[in-house]
């Protein structure tokens, strides 16, 4: 099937069973999930900051290290979000999620995070750029390992 757009012919890529091609993001994703919207990612950021303050940082870091193995931060878990690696077609592992968090903090995400959400269509954070991840909304917890 071809979809005609302007003078070009667009042919969606072949997708494995149980997956779909999200035309807006250009990603092949599992059925039942979608890229997280800017408002959901912003809510996760604010919730994460609040949880960090409420747990004096230590509790959040311990909780975070456990959740990183599931491709989530504590705030993302509460909002049904997951980090996804489009290159591998899998949920981000502990290493990539930790890389995402650490590089995001080191590169000033606390200062410029909201600017990135409002101006970038393809990235949710600075950390996503370095880790090669995107944030997906998974309301039915399809991506649970």
C-alpha positions, -999 to 999 in steps of 0.1 A, spaced: 0 0 0 13 34 -8 3 67 5 7 97 -18 19 129 -2 26 157 -25 49 146 -53 64 117 -33 53 82 -28 54 72 9 57 35 16 54 26 53 81 1 64 72 -35 70 64 -41 106 66 -73 126 33 -88 140 22 -69 171 39 -37 161 27 -6 141 44 23 123 37 56 140 38 81 112 41 112 134 73 100 151 86 76 123 90 48 149 79 12 148 62 6 181 44 -22 199 6 -21 196 -10 -3 225 17 22 232 23 57 217 50 84 220 45 103 252 31 138 247 49 169 259 24 175 288 29 139 301 67 143 300 65 176 317 43 161 344 69 134 349 97 159 352 78 180 378 67 148 397 103 136 397 116 169 412 88 167 438 97 131 447 134 139 449 127 167 474 102 146 494 126 117 498 156 140 505 172 126 473 185 94 489 151 75 487 146 87 451 180 75 440 175 41 455 140 38 441 154 51 408 182 24 406 156 -3 410 133 12 384 161 18 358 161 -19 352 126 -16 339 133 14 317 117 39 340 123 65 365 101 65 397 80 94 382 76 76 349 64 45 367 37 65 384 26 79 350 28 47 329 58 59 309 88 39 297 120 46 279 122 28 246 153 22 224 141 25 188 173 10 175 168 -23 193 130 -23 195 132 -29 233 126 -12 266 157 6 276 179 -14 300 194 -3 333 226 10 316 207 32 290 182 45 316 211 54 339 229 71 310 198 90 302 194 102 337 230 111 344 237 128 311 205 147 314 215 161 348 251 168 338 240 187 307 217 211 326 183 194 321 171 210 353 177 244 338 167 238 301 144 208 304 112 227 298 127 245 268 135 211 252 100 198 257 85 228 241 108 231 211 117 195 201 94 171 183 117 142 185 133 144 219 118 144 254 151 153 271 188 159 268 193 125 282 172 109 255 197 123 229 227 107 246 210 74 255 192 70 221 159 66 238 124 80 234 97 81 261 65 61 254 31 61 271 22 26 281 -12 28 298 -18 -10 296 17 -19 307 24 -38 275 61 -32 277 64 -49 311 92 -74 310 
